[in-house]
Amino acid sequence: MMSENAELVKRYVAAVERFDLEEVETLIDGGMTFEELPNRIRPAGGTDDHAAILAGLARAGERKVLASQRYVFGGIVEAGDRVIVEGRWEGTMAVPVGRLRVGDKMIAHLCMIFGIKDGKIAWQRNYDCYEDFSAK
């Protein structure tokens, strides 16, 4: 049986997958931060505050770059108020990017770490390893 914290994270990831801004807002803390370590999409990495997280999800929900996305969980580990998820992300392209054409999948292997506070997600740190999609 999964803990409340792990269930919260699964609900959050499912809401992000659906670009469901309203549900995401009910699951995250008002001071949530999202840290993304350097990767192909965000080479310098960066940290987003609550407003930037919601704005980014709203932009993604317009489906101008991604037609859809899917998270596949490989495993969940809990350590106190932290939930660690290993998995895979697949984004179906709405526009060409690099050698990917419309309908192709961009793929990332990832590790996401979530901090839980008072039943809400307080912070998220992502280690996203994208498969090569550069033009050749």
KAGI-V538583 format. One record per helix or strand of 3 or more residues. SS is the DSSP state (H for helix, E for strand). FROM is the first residue (numbers start at 1). LEN is the number of residues. If there is no record, write none. Layout:
<<SS/FROM/LEN> <SS/FROM/LEN>>
//
This chain:
<<H/4/14> <H/21/7> <E/28/9> <E/46/3> <H/50/12> <E/66/14> <E/82/12> <E/105/13> <E/120/11>>
//
